[in-house]
Amino acid sequence: MNITFTNITGTDLEPPQPASRLIPDWYKNTDSYTDKEKKVTGGVGTSATVKKCMPVFDAMTAGYIITSPADVWVRIENNSQRFDWAQYDLIAFHPVEQAPLHPNKPPYPAYPKWQNPWSIKTPKGYSTLFIQPLHRESLFTIFTGIVDTDQYTAPVNFPFVLNDPSFEGLIPKGTPIAQVIPIKRESWDIKIGNKKDYNEQTKNSIKLQTKFFDRYKSMFWTKKEYK
């Protein structure tokens, strides 16, 4: 499968990267085991840290990361957020009245919006999930959205809110602004598990208890690849 990112600006840009190439420093600097000692701590407990949690790893490394192509300076002026940048048409705005009841509504007249310099094309039957880059510290949070990028290939922009409404300062070039994850469109029906399903999960739970370390990874996990 291919996902195609096309630069619409006509200028040189740092291309989107697989999320696995932009793993944050906090994760890199976390030891795999508390006190750097691999041990059992009682019962089925171990000294493993979040570094050994594959669900966190899979979320962090899923898809691709779009980064800011230029520095942005944020300031508060006349009870409004102002954004300055040296290059590119980088920030636009939505009137706050377009989402007046959103739980993250800012105390200002408008929602800022990253102007995405990339159009995205996915294979037939695949949409794209756009989310705040996962498990990464950030000054802002974008609005999550899903777009049918096999048909709609215009750039998808990213409204956002500053996590601290009073923040003033620099959002540096290269800051991750969106995590881009292709997803297959399928129809789903909800089902409540029966006795067979209960027995299956019980067997899995018992199987997990046969090992202390890397249980999920060694027994159930499947590697995901985004190149």
N, C-alpha and C positions, 0 to 999 in steps of 0.2 A: 504494500500500500504506500502511496505517496501523498503527502500534504504539501501544497505549493504556496510559498509566500512570495508575493510580487511587490517590489518597491514602487510606489506610485509617485514618489517625490521628484524623481529625476536627479537626485543627488546621492552621494555615497552615504550609506548607512551601515551600522553594525547589524548584521542579520540576526533574526531570532535564533536561539540556541536550544538544543535539547535541554530540558530542565536538569538532567543528570550532570550537565557541565557547569551548572551554576548553583551547586549545593552550598548553602550558607555556612559561614565560618563557625557559628555556634554548634552546628551539627558535626562539622569536621573536627572541632576541638573537644567534643564530648568523648570520654573514654567509653569503651564497650562494657566495662564492668566498674561498679563502685569501688573506690580505693584501688583500681587497676588490678583487682584480684577476682578471678573466675572461681566462684564457689557457690555451694548450696547454703541457703540461709535459713532453712527449716521447712519441713513439708515439701511442697513442690516449688517453693520460692527459691530464686537465685539472685545473684548480684548483678544480673544483666541490666543495662540502662536502656534508654530510648534508642540508643545507637543500634541495638539488636532487634528493634521492633520493625518488622517488615511492612506492616500497614502504613506506618509513618513514612518509611523510605519510599514505598510505592506512590504515596500521595505526593511527596516532595519532588519525585523524579518523573512524574507523569507528564507527557506531552512536551510542550515547548514554552520558552519564556521570551516575551517581547520586552525590550528595555527602552528607557527614555533615550531618544537620540540627542538630547541637549540638556544642559543645565536649566533648571527652572528656579526662580527666586520668588518666594511667597511673602506678601506683606498685607497688613490690614490697613485700610484707608477708608475713611467715611463709612464705617460699619460694613465694609465689603471686603472680600478677599481679592487681592490683585496678584496676578501672575505675570512675571517678566521672563522672557527667554531670548537668547541671542539669535536663534536660527530656527527655521521651520515654522509652519503654522501648527503649533503644538497643543495649545489649550483653547477650547471653546467653552460655551456655557449653556445650560438649560435653566430656564426660570424655575425657581423653587416651587411654583404653583403646579408644575407638571407632576410632582410627586409630593404633595403637601402633607401626606400622612405617613410617609416613609419613616421607619424607626430611626434611621440615621440622618434625618433632615438636618442640614446645617443652619445655624442662626444667622444666615446671610441671604441675600435676594436670589442667589443662583447656585446651582450645582456645577462645579467645574467638570470638564470632560477632556480626557486625553484624546487627541486626534491621532488615530492609529495610522502610521505611514505604510502599512502593509495590507494588501488584499490577500485573502486566503481562499484556496480552492481544495476541496476534499473529494474523494471518489463518490460515485453515485451511492446514495443510501446512507451517507455519513454526514452528521452535523458536527458542530464544534462547540464545546463548552468553554466559556471564557470566565475565569475566576481570579480572585486575588491570589497571587503566588503563595502557595501553601507553606506553612511553617517557616516563613521568612518575616523578619522584623520589617515594618514599613511605617512611613509617616501617613499613609492614606489607605483607603479601602475602596476598590472599584465595585460597581454593581455587577453581580453575576448575571450571565445571560447565555442562552443557547441559540445558535444561528444555523440555519440549513445552508452550509457553505458549499454544498455540491451544486446548489442552484443560485444562491446569492453570493456574488464574489466581490461586491463593493467592500471597501474597508469598514470594519466594525469598530466603532469608537467606544470609549470606556468612561462613562460618568463615574465620578468618585467623590468621596468626602475625606477631608483631613481628619485623622483620628483625634487630634487635638485642635479644636476649632480656632484656638488662639495662636497656633503655630505661625512663626515668621522665620524665614531662613531658606536654606538651599535644599532643593531636591536634585542631587547630582546626576549628570549624564551617566547612563549605564544602570540606573535604578530599575529593577524589575517592576513592570507596571501591569502585566497580565500573564497568566498561565493559560495556555491554549491546548485543549485536550480533544482530539477527535473521538467521536462516539458514534456507534452504529445505531440507526433508528430502527426500532422494532416495536411491535405491539405487545403489551404486557397485560395480564389479568392477575389480580391478587388471589391468593389461595391460602387457606389456613391449614397448617400441617396436620397430618393424621398420625396414627400409631406408627406407621412405617417410617415417617419422617422423624418422629421422636426417637425411635430406635436407632436410626442412622446417626443423629447427632449425639446420642449416648455413646455409640461405638467410637465416634471421633473423639469425644471427651476422654474416654478410657485410653484410647490410643495415645493421646497427648501426654498422659500421665506415665508413659513408659520411658520418657526421656526427660532430662533436666534442662538441656541447653538446645537452642535453635529448633524447638519442637515444630512450630508452625512452618518455618522455612524448610526444614528437611522432609516434612511429611505432606504438606499441602500446597506450598507456595509455588507459583509459576512465574518465571522471569518475564518482565515486560520490556519491550525494546522500542525506543524512540530515537532514531538516528538523524 
